[in-house]
Amino acid sequence: MTVTSYVFSGHVVEEEMEFSLAELSQACCVDAEWLVALVEEGIIEPLERESRWCFTGPTVQRVRTVQRLQRDLRVNLPGAALTLELLEEINALRSQLAKFEFSERNS
Amino acid sequence: MEFKDYYKIMGVERSASQDDIKRAYRKLSRKYHPDVSKESDAEEKFKSVGEAYEVLKDPEKRAAYDQLGANWQSGEEFRPPPEWDQGFEFHGGGFTEGDASQFSDFFETLFGGAHAAGGSRGAHFNLRGEDSHAKVFISLEDAYHSATRAITLRQTELGDDGRPRLKNRTLSVKIPKGVHQGQHIRLAGQGGVGIGQGKAGDLYLEVEFEPHPFYRVEGRDLYLDLPVTPWEAALGASVNIPTPAGKVELKIPPNSSSGSKMRLRGRGIPGQSAGDFYAVLQVVLPPADTEKAKALYREMAQQLAFNPRATLGV
């Protein structure tokens, strides 16, 4: 095991970073063509910056989730889009439920 | 090394047909997919199921596995018999369903030689190294103080013999202040090694908080269950409370009750828009286990006209 004494500092992807199409394709190890298909499907949404596409930090995780769903469950793109929307809804409900259970426990 | 009962993991009989196994796999992989399931051990289960399917879906591997015999118990100490795979030829079938580097030592020992041939990993030919992704556990306090943490990563690399093998690498990483659950830290140049003149890829670390004994995290906000005495809640008080940034004094207003939330603005997880810290009061009754305590409770009973069931009409 090698231990380096150098201390690395990084950036918080979700808050401090934006990605060009090329950078996003590198970050997710996928082809740019496939990312364009995700944009066309409305799964990820680019911002227009000086007529170039630019993606926000959380996009990396959306892309990776779609990759895993495709690879592991053989979900196609419209199915992945639907799955992402449902997962978001479930997560919102779960966090509301946790809040509710928390205040219930304390009353 | 522990024996793995792949049939048990898939929930099928040893006599199950290939179709049964496929159906069982499809069902379990949906159930335990880490992006979909919220069970705490979903990822572990998903990997086990993937590994089991990798063997059982392939008639060659399945036959070899069956040959080990049906008497092994799951988790039992296992060493493969010498030349157990004699006479079997594995055609590295490609790892389309699972990530082979995630498979167990058990799998590695039995079928490890086979997948060097069919490994799908090296198929990408990038000049720049691939970006890699890993999960790290940090304590809540690390996010407050921007601590430096040693993070150990397991990476697959190609050995001199051309076979993939696991290697541990430890990095000291400064945790950015204010990072929270589910966010990612990018370390430039710490991903896969580049080929030729190519630069190394980047490393993405997904942050997960270790469970804390008394704080609960909700996005950027923190919740603390704060026990208080009945007189502190009734008369108001100043009490010391812990926060990850250190002790602070909290003013409890008179006539507070259990469940009252006190907000300390901006004392949640720090950052450009810092979260809030909530202390949720829990009134704790002193036990009536001495004569003096009993006398005080009796006195309250006599002196206070208090009916907590008034709203129930009794």
Interface residues (C-beta under 8 A of the other chain):
Chain A: M1 T2 V3 T4 S5 Y6 V7 F8 S9 G10 H11 V12 V13 E14 E15 M17 Q26 A27 C28 C29 G57 V60 Q61 R64 T65 R68 L69 R71 D72 L73 T83 L87 R94 S95 A98 K99 F102 S103 N106 S107
Chain B: S29 R30 H33 P34 D35 V36 K38 F46 G50 T96 E97 H124 R128 E130 D131 H133 T148 A150 T152 N168 R169 T170 L171 S172 V173 K174 P176 G178 V179 Q183 H184 I185 R186 L187 A188 Q190 G201 D202 Y204 L205 R216 E218 G219 Y223 D225 S258 G259 K261 G271 Q272 V280 L281 Q282
